[in-house]
Amino acid sequence: MLAFTQELTAIVLGAVVIIVVGFIAMIIKCYKKVSQGEALIRNGMGGTKVSFSGMFVIPVLHRVEFMDVSVKRIEIDRRGEQGLICKDNLRADIVVAFFVRVNGTVGDVVKVAQSLGCHRASSREALVELFDSKFSEALKTVGKQFDFAELYTNRVKFREQILQIIGTDLSGYVLEDAAIDYLEQTDK
């Protein structure tokens, strides 16, 4: 009888250890970590949740996607016939680099994920497609306010006015900065 009790105790103890180890393994397997410059978006039971560090994801109940929220460079190249027409009617060849990123708030990450999708929001080509016309229009608007010589010598004021016209809030994205990479008068 004592041997039977010891056997039963060993079996129960073994089962408890297996269950505890399995539970710990499941917890470790279900926790998803997020790298710097990314956001994790979890959909499913409990609604949409966003994390910048990590969260538990239960495979059957949740769907998870990662979004790149780091700064992206969008280059606008306007040369030749596409060049800026200045106040003095001279044409300027210009290349401006804009630096945008998804705003680091839960609401903006969800807004971008719902409007573009996580994969497209992380694609530089999709961002160029999204912002090219807005940034080009801002360049044309500001360029028309400067003579070419003034544009060439006062780049800081030109850049500041471009940033002011575009604004900083871009439907969940934020315009970090802009840099004038190239500026010359278009050949006649």
Disulfide bonds with the S-S distance in Angstrom:
none
